[in-house]
Amino acid sequence: MNYAREKKRSLPFVFACGLLLAPVAAAVPPAIADSLIKLKDGTVRRFDFDPQDIDSITYAPKGQARPSATNPQSAPDSSAPKRLSPADRAAIQARRNASPQSEPEAPPPDGKPDGSATPKAPEPAPAPGSALPDPGKPQAGVAKPGPHLVQTLRVGPGQSYDTIGRAAAAARDGDTIEIAAGDYTGAAAIAVWRANKLVIRGVNGRPHLKGGGESAEGKGIWVTKGANIVVENIEFSDAKVSENNAAGIRIEGANITIRNCDFHDNQNGVLASPNPQSDIVIENSIFTANGLDGEGYTHNIYIGAVRSFVLSASLSHRAIDGHNVKSRARLNRILYNRIMDEADGTASYAIDISEGGTAYIIGNVIQQGPKTSNNAIVALAAEKKDASDRFYVVNNTIVNDLDKGIFIDNFSPGAATVINNILAGPGTPLVGNGVLRDNLVTPHTKPTMLDRLTSDASPGTGALEGNLVASNPGFVDATYYDYHLLPGSPAIGVGIQPRDSAGTLLLPEKQYEGPAKSVPRPHLDRLDLGALAYARDK
């Protein structure tokens, strides 16, 4: 018999059943090997044997007859293992002596004068604080179970799983779940993802998941509890619960990447619970009209107090009463996005970095609409102020279509560095601590307001140094939100090269190009102001 193979197959059965093996130990010859077996009650037993002496091993629950070859259900007493006689033992020793590969036999511990082994009592349980054998490490005589073989689970008509929830329940760490394109409504869409390192993606098109009055744990269409999950190419809509805080995806586990997804008409698009060890990335995705009218606490994107948050190459627009982007992360990188109210959006802030920390807001096209519920556009540390906060607002195009406003409202004593932006429309460029350098300010205001913006006499608005003030920024078509630069725009070629900060490049390497993607930004040697470089001839 192949002992190693048999033991690997049999020991997990012992662990599962907590079986009594002492009768087998009593029938084996003196030991040259050990087996440590941990029972379900936590005790550890040691059994001594020589693998070369074993013909077969039969496991049976305590009190139950061992099966025989002719009757698997029961066996006569004569089938029980018998002790080896001295003659049998001498024959075994002779076979060993004839083989040059045999190891010398160790003297039997606690042996009887006739050479038969004394049954060994179970070892006492270790004293409190002493270490048990680690089942995760190789032990003498114990086979370690093999790793999970990752697999691909397929969801859709004619596939292995007809609902996403069933696939989520079956998924194990490292698996890939492929969801076929089509509509999944209510119970067919709802899922709680508990495994780690999953890749969940739509295939053959983009599957559309609709809440339809159902929710996972009363929280939304999906709840992710596992760590290090990737979600790709899925559409989420109609996430609603009576508590008014349902989300397309409710993030509870650490670390998630959401890529090429679409969230619309939910109470929240994405809602992430606090987790100081979590890093969240959203890229190449679209968020439209998420929120509740008159609520103010639901948003297109709402990131709780996590370690870091990256939003890149995405469109977040027309949020209802809440914010287009709200984050409590300690480190935020908001890069190369389009964040807008357009004509009918009623969002409060376009960007709300509500608990401060460090934020890099670089290369974004940001627009505040005429129906906004808050005249400030970018808010920094409105809910938690810290003198160590650092904010970098670089090469953004920020447009205010309201008749008044604040472009950047810094509530923190920490400084905001505002460089190379186009600030178009009426309002105050900066309220709070900070320095504005090399920005294009185009106020649609009375001359007295223009004088106040361009002087140092107004407390709390920061220092305006070297800014270009123009009545027209030279956009291609601001009416239709095309903020590319026309020939002759005063924003062309007048930007400065921003310095790096703490290892993060402040120079805008990319620019937004819809829908929901970014492209390399040209002409970095002749930097233009704003988020979109002028299309020069090469």
C-alpha positions in Angstrom: 0.0 0.0 0.0 1.1 3.6 -0.7 1.1 4.9 2.9 1.7 8.5 2.1 -1.2 8.6 -0.3 -3.5 6.7 2.1 -2.7 9.0 5.0 -3.3 12.1 3.0 -6.7 10.7 2.0 -7.6 9.4 5.5 -6.4 12.0 8.0 -8.9 14.7 7.1 -11.6 12.2 7.8 -10.2 11.6 11.2 -10.1 15.4 11.9 -13.7 15.7 10.8 -15.1 12.8 12.9 -12.9 12.9 16.0 -12.3 9.1 15.9 -10.7 6.9 18.5 -7.6 5.2 17.1 -6.1 3.6 20.2 -7.0 0.0 19.1 -4.9 0.4 15.9 -2.0 1.7 17.9 -2.1 -1.4 20.1 -1.6 -3.7 17.2 1.4 -2.1 15.5 5.0 -2.9 16.0 7.7 -0.8 17.7 7.8 2.7 16.4 10.3 4.4 14.2 7.7 7.2 13.2 5.1 9.3 15.0 1.7 10.6 14.1 0.3 13.6 15.9 -3.5 13.7 15.6 -5.6 16.7 17.0 -9.1 15.7 17.8 -12.2 17.9 17.7 -12.1 18.4 21.5 -8.7 20.0 21.2 -6.6 17.1 22.6 -3.5 16.0 20.8 -2.7 12.2 20.6 0.6 10.6 19.5 0.6 7.2 17.8 3.8 5.3 17.2 4.3 2.9 14.3 6.6 1.8 11.5 4.9 2.5 8.1 6.6 -0.5 6.6 4.7 -2.8 9.0 1.3 -1.5 7.9 -0.8 -3.4 5.4 -4.0 -1.3 5.8 -5.6 1.2 8.2 -9.3 1.1 8.9 -11.0 4.0 10.7 -14.4 3.5 12.4 -16.4 5.4 15.0 -16.0 4.3 18.6 -18.3 1.4 19.4 -18.9 0.5 15.7 -17.7 -2.7 14.1 -15.0 -2.3 11.5 -16.1 -3.1 8.0 -14.7 -6.2 6.4 -13.8 -6.8 2.7 -16.9 -9.0 2.2 -19.4 -6.9 4.2 -18.5 -3.2 4.3 -21.3 -2.5 6.8 -20.2 -4.9 9.5 -17.4 -7.4 10.3 -16.9 -10.4 12.7 -14.6 -9.9 15.6 -12.0 -12.1 13.8 -11.5 -9.3 11.4 -10.0 -7.0 14.1 -6.3 -6.4 13.8 -4.2 -9.0 15.7 -0.9 -8.4 17.5 2.2 -9.7 15.7 3.8 -12.8 17.1 7.5 -13.0 17.8 7.9 -15.2 14.7 6.1 -12.7 12.5 8.3 -9.9 13.9 11.4 -11.9 13.2 10.3 -12.4 9.6 9.7 -8.7 9.2 13.2 -8.0 10.6 14.7 -10.5 8.2 13.1 -8.7 5.3 14.6 -5.4 6.5 18.0 -6.8 6.9 17.9 -8.1 3.3 17.2 -4.5 2.0 20.1 -2.1 2.0 17.6 0.8 2.0 16.1 -0.1 5.4 16.7 2.0 8.4 17.6 0.4 11.7 14.6 -0.2 13.9 14.4 1.9 17.0 13.9 0.2 20.4 10.3 0.0 21.4 9.3 2.6 24.0 7.3 1.0 26.9 7.8 -2.4 25.2 6.8 -5.8 26.8 9.3 -8.6 27.3 7.9 -10.5 24.4 8.5 -7.6 22.1 4.8 -6.6 21.6 4.0 -2.9 22.0 2.2 -1.6 25.1 -0.8 0.5 24.2 0.2 4.1 24.7 -2.1 6.3 26.7 -3.1 9.7 25.1 -0.8 12.5 26.0 -2.2 15.0 28.5 -3.5 18.3 27.1 -0.8 20.9 27.1 -0.7 23.3 30.1 -2.3 26.7 29.5 0.0 28.9 27.5 1.9 26.1 25.9 1.9 25.7 22.2 -0.1 23.1 20.2 1.3 21.8 17.0 0.5 24.4 14.3 -1.9 22.7 11.8 -0.7 25.1 9.2 2.9 23.8 9.3 4.2 20.4 8.3 4.3 18.0 11.2 5.9 14.5 11.5 3.5 11.9 10.1 0.8 14.5 9.2 -0.1 15.4 5.6 -0.9 19.1 5.0 -4.1 19.6 2.9 -3.5 21.0 -0.5 -4.4 24.7 -1.4 -7.7 25.7 -2.9 -7.7 25.3 -6.7 -9.0 28.7 -7.9 -11.8 28.5 -10.5 -14.0 30.6 -12.7 -17.7 30.7 -11.7 -20.1 31.7 -14.5 -23.5 33.4 -14.0 -26.3 33.7 -16.5 -28.8 31.8 -18.6 -27.5 28.2 -19.2 -24.5 28.8 -16.9 -23.6 27.0 -13.6 -25.3 29.8 -11.5 -28.6 31.4 -12.4 -28.3 34.2 -9.8 -25.4 36.3 -8.7 -26.1 35.6 -5.0 -25.6 31.8 -5.5 -22.2 32.4 -7.2 -21.2 34.7 -4.3 -22.1 32.1 -1.8 -20.0 29.5 -3.7 -17.0 31.7 -4.3 -13.8 31.0 -2.5 -10.6 33.1 -2.1 -9.0 33.9 -5.5 -11.9 32.9 -7.7 -13.1 34.7 -10.8 -16.8 35.3 -11.3 -18.0 36.1 -14.8 -21.5 37.5 -15.2 -23.0 37.3 -18.6 -24.6 40.5 -20.1 -28.3 40.9 -19.5 -30.7 42.2 -16.9 -30.6 40.9 -13.3 -33.4 42.3 -11.2 -34.2 41.9 -7.5 -33.1 38.6 -6.0 -31.2 37.7 -9.2 -28.9 40.7 -8.7 -28.5 40.8 -4.9 -25.2 39.4 -3.4 -22.9 39.5 -0.4 -19.3 38.8 -1.3 -17.3 37.2 1.6 -14.3 35.6 -0.1 -11.0 37.5 -0.6 -9.1 38.3 -3.8 -12.1 37.9 -6.1 -12.3 39.3 -9.6 -16.0 39.9 -10.5 -16.6 41.1 -14.1 -19.2 41.4 -16.7 -18.6 39.5 -20.0 -20.0 39.7 -23.5 -21.3 43.1 -22.8 -22.2 44.9 -19.5 -24.7 43.1 -17.2 -27.3 45.5 -15.7 -28.1 44.9 -12.0 -31.4 46.5 -10.7 -32.4 46.6 -7.1 -36.1 46.1 -7.8 -37.1 46.5 -4.2 -34.6 43.9 -2.9 -31.3 44.5 -1.0 -28.4 42.6 0.5 -28.6 42.9 4.3 -30.7 46.1 3.9 -27.6 47.9 2.5 -27.8 47.8 -1.3 -27.4 45.6 -4.4 -24.0 44.3 -3.4 -22.1 44.2 -0.1 -18.4 43.4 -0.3 -17.0 41.9 2.9 -14.0 40.2 1.5 -10.6 42.0 1.0 -8.8 42.8 -2.2 -11.8 42.6 -4.6 -11.9 43.8 -8.2 -15.2 44.7 -9.8 -15.2 45.3 -13.6 -17.8 46.2 -16.2 -21.0 46.1 -14.2 -24.0 48.5 -14.2 -25.9 49.2 -11.0 -29.3 51.0 -10.6 -32.4 51.3 -8.4 -30.7 50.5 -5.1 -33.2 51.6 -2.5 -34.1 50.8 1.1 -36.5 52.3 3.6 -33.5 53.9 5.6 -32.7 55.8 2.4 -29.0 54.9 2.3 -28.8 51.9 -0.1 -25.9 51.8 -2.5 -25.0 50.1 -5.8 -22.0 48.7 -3.9 -21.6 48.9 -0.1 -17.9 48.4 0.7 -17.1 46.8 4.0 -14.0 44.8 3.4 -10.5 46.2 3.0 -9.3 47.2 -0.5 -11.4 47.3 -3.6 -10.9 48.4 -7.2 -14.0 49.4 -9.2 -13.3 49.7 -12.9 -15.4 50.5 -16.0 -18.7 50.4 -14.0 -21.8 52.5 -14.2 -23.9 53.6 -11.2 -27.1 55.6 -11.7 -30.4 56.3 -10.0 -29.4 54.7 -6.7 -29.7 56.3 -3.2 -25.9 56.1 -3.2 -23.7 55.1 -6.1 -20.9 53.7 -3.9 -20.9 53.8 -0.1 -17.7 52.7 1.8 -17.8 52.0 5.5 -14.9 53.3 7.7 -11.8 51.1 7.6 -8.4 52.6 8.4 -6.6 49.7 6.6 -8.5 50.0 3.4 -7.4 51.5 0.0 -10.2 52.2 -2.5 -9.7 52.8 -6.2 -12.4 53.9 -8.7 -11.4 54.4 -12.3 -13.0 54.7 -15.7 -16.5 54.7 -14.2 -19.7 56.8 -14.4 -21.9 58.0 -11.6 -25.2 59.7 -12.6 -28.1 61.1 -10.6 -27.5 59.1 -7.4 -29.0 60.6 -4.2 -32.4 61.6 -2.8 -34.1 64.9 -3.2 -34.3 66.8 0.0 -32.0 64.3 1.8 -28.5 65.7 1.5 -26.9 62.6 3.0 -26.8 60.5 -0.1 -24.2 61.0 -2.8 -22.8 59.8 -6.1 -19.7 58.6 -4.3 -19.3 58.5 -0.5 -16.1 57.1 0.9 -15.8 56.7 4.7 -12.8 57.1 6.8 -10.4 54.8 5.0 -6.6 55.0 4.5 -6.6 56.2 0.9 -8.9 56.9 -2.0 -8.2 57.3 -5.7 -10.7 58.5 -8.2 -9.4 58.7 -11.8 -10.7 59.1 -15.3 -14.3 59.0 -14.2 -17.5 61.0 -14.7 -19.5 62.0 -11.6 -22.4 64.2 -12.5 -25.9 65.4 -11.6 -25.9 64.1 -8.1 -29.2 64.8 -6.3 -28.9 67.1 -3.3 -25.8 65.3 -1.9 -22.2 65.6 -3.2 -20.8 64.5 -6.5 -17.7 63.2 -4.6 -17.4 63.0 -0.8 -14.5 61.4 0.9 -13.3 61.1 4.5 -10.1 59.2 3.5 -6.8 60.4 5.0 -5.1 60.5 1.6 -7.1 61.5 -1.5 -6.0 61.5 -5.2 -8.7 63.0 -7.4 -7.1 62.9 -10.9 -8.3 63.6 -14.4 -12.1 63.4 -13.8 -15.1 65.3 -15.0 -17.3 66.3 -12.0 -20.3 68.4 -13.0 -23.8 69.5 -12.1 -24.6 70.5 -15.7 -28.0 72.3 -16.1 -30.2 70.3 -13.7 -27.9 68.8 -11.1 -28.6 69.8 -7.5 -25.5 68.6 -5.8 -24.1 70.4 -2.8 -20.3 70.3 -3.2 -18.7 69.1 -6.4 -15.8 67.7 -4.2 -16.0 67.4 -0.4 -12.8 66.3 1.3 -14.7 66.4 4.6 -12.1 65.3 7.1 -9.0 66.9 5.6 -5.7 64.9 5.6 -3.8 65.2 2.3 -5.6 65.7 -1.0 -4.3 66.0 -4.6 -6.9 67.5 -6.9 -5.2 67.5 -10.3 -6.4 67.8 -13.8 -10.1 67.8 -13.3 -12.9 69.5 -15.2 -15.3 70.8 -12.5 -18.6 72.7 -13.0 -21.1 74.0 -10.6 -24.6 74.4 -12.0 -27.3 77.0 -11.4 -29.5 74.6 -9.3 -26.8 73.7 -6.7 -27.8 73.6 -3.1 -24.4 75.0 -1.9 -22.5 77.8 -3.6 -19.1 76.5 -2.6 -17.6 74.1 -5.3 -14.6 72.4 -3.6 -14.7 72.1 0.2 -11.6 71.1 2.3 -11.9 69.8 5.9 -15.4 71.1 6.5 -16.0 68.5 9.2 -12.6 68.0 10.8 -9.9 70.6 10.9 -6.2 69.8 11.3 -3.2 72.1 11.1 -1.2 69.4 9.3 -3.7 69.1 6.4 -2.2 69.6 3.0 -4.2 70.3 -0.2 -2.9 70.7 -3.7 -5.3 72.0 -6.3 -3.4 72.0 -9.6 -4.3 72.4 -13.3 -8.1 72.1 -12.9 -10.7 73.9 -15.0 -13.4 75.0 -12.4 -16.5 76.7 -13.8 -19.2 78.4 -11.8 -22.6 78.8 -13.5 -24.2 80.1 -10.4 -24.5 83.9 -9.9 -22.2 83.7 -6.8 -19.9 81.2 -5.2 -16.6 80.1 -3.6 -14.3 78.1 -5.9 -12.2 76.6 -3.0 -13.4 76.7 0.6 -10.6 75.7 3.0 -11.9 75.2 6.5 -8.5 73.9 7.8 -5.6 75.9 9.2 -3.5 73.7 6.9 -2.5 75.4 3.6 -4.1 74.9 0.2 -1.7 75.3 -2.7 -3.6 76.4 -5.8 -1.6 76.4 -9.0 -2.3 76.7 -12.8 -6.1 76.5 -12.6 -8.8 78.2 -14.6 -11.4 79.7 -12.3 -14.2 80.8 -14.6 -17.4 82.6 -13.4 -18.4 84.7 -10.5 -17.2 84.1 -7.0 -14.2 84.1 -4.6 -11.2 82.0 -5.7 -10.1 80.9 -2.3 -11.5 81.2 1.2 -9.2 80.1 4.0 -5.5 79.5 4.3 -3.6 79.1 1.1 -1.6 80.6 -1.8 -2.9 81.1 -5.3 -0.2 81.3 -8.0 -0.5 81.5 -11.7 -4.2 80.9 -12.0 -6.6 82.4 -14.6 -9.5 84.1 -12.9 -12.4 85.2 -15.0 -15.0 86.8 -12.8 -18.4 87.8 -14.1 -18.7 90.3 -11.3 -19.0 94.0 -10.7 -15.8 96.1 -10.8 -15.8 96.4 -7.0 -15.8 92.6 -6.6 -13.0 92.4 -9.1 -10.9 94.9 -7.1 -11.5 92.8 -4.0 -10.4 89.6 -5.6 -7.2 91.0 -7.0 -5.9 92.8 -3.8 -4.5 91.6 -0.5 -6.9 93.8 1.5 -9.6 91.1 1.7 -8.9 88.8 4.7 -9.4 85.1 4.4 -9.2 84.9 0.6 -5.5 83.9 0.4 -2.7 85.7 -1.4 -3.3 86.3 -5.1 0.1 86.4 -6.8 0.8 86.5 -10.5 -2.7 85.5 -11.6 -4.0 86.3 -15.0 -7.4 88.0 -14.8 -9.4 87.8 -18.0 -13.0 88.4 -18.9 -13.2 85.4 -21.2 -11.2 82.2 -20.7 -11.5 81.3 -24.4 -13.5 78.0 -24.2 -14.7 76.3 -27.3 -18.3 76.2 -26.2 -19.1 76.7 -22.5 -22.8 76.4 -23.2 -22.4 72.7 -23.9 -19.6 72.2 -21.4 -16.8 72.0 -23.9 -13.9 73.7 -22.0 -11.2 73.0 -24.5 -9.2 76.1 -25.3 -9.7 78.2 -28.5 -6.7 79.8 -30.3 -5.9 83.0 -28.5 -7.1 81.9 -25.1 -5.1 83.7 -22.4 -4.6 80.3 -20.7 -2.3 79.0 -23.4 1.3 78.5 -22.5 1.4 80.6 -19.3 1.5 77.8 -16.7 4.4 77.2 -14.3 6.0 73.8 -13.7 4.6 72.7 -10.3 7.0 71.1 -7.9 6.6 67.5 -6.7 5.1 66.9 -3.3 6.1 64.1 -1.0 6.8 61.8 -3.9 3.5 62.7 -5.8 3.9 64.4 -9.1 2.0 67.6 -9.3 2.5 68.0 -13.1 -0.7 66.8 -14.9 0.4 63.8 -16.9 -3.0 63.1 -18.3 -6.3 64.7 -19.1 -9.9 63.6 -19.2 -11.5 62.4 -22.4 -15.0 61.1 -22.3 -16.7 58.9 -21.7 -14.8 57.9 -18.6 -11.3 57.6 -19.7 -8.1 59.7 -19.8 -5.3 60.2 -22.3 -1.8 61.4 -22.0 -1.6 65.2 -21.8 0.4 66.8 -24.6 2.8 69.7 -24.5 4.0 69.5 -20.9 7.0 71.6 -21.9 4.6 74.5 -22.7 2.1 74.0 -19.9 -1.3 75.6 -20.3 -3.6 76.5 -17.5 -6.6 74.3 -16.7 -7.4 70.6 -17.1 -7.4 70.5 -21.0 -4.3 71.3 -23.0 -4.7 73.5 -26.1 -4.6 71.3 -29.3 -1.5 72.7 -30.9 -0.2 71.6 -34.3 2.8 69.5 -33.9 
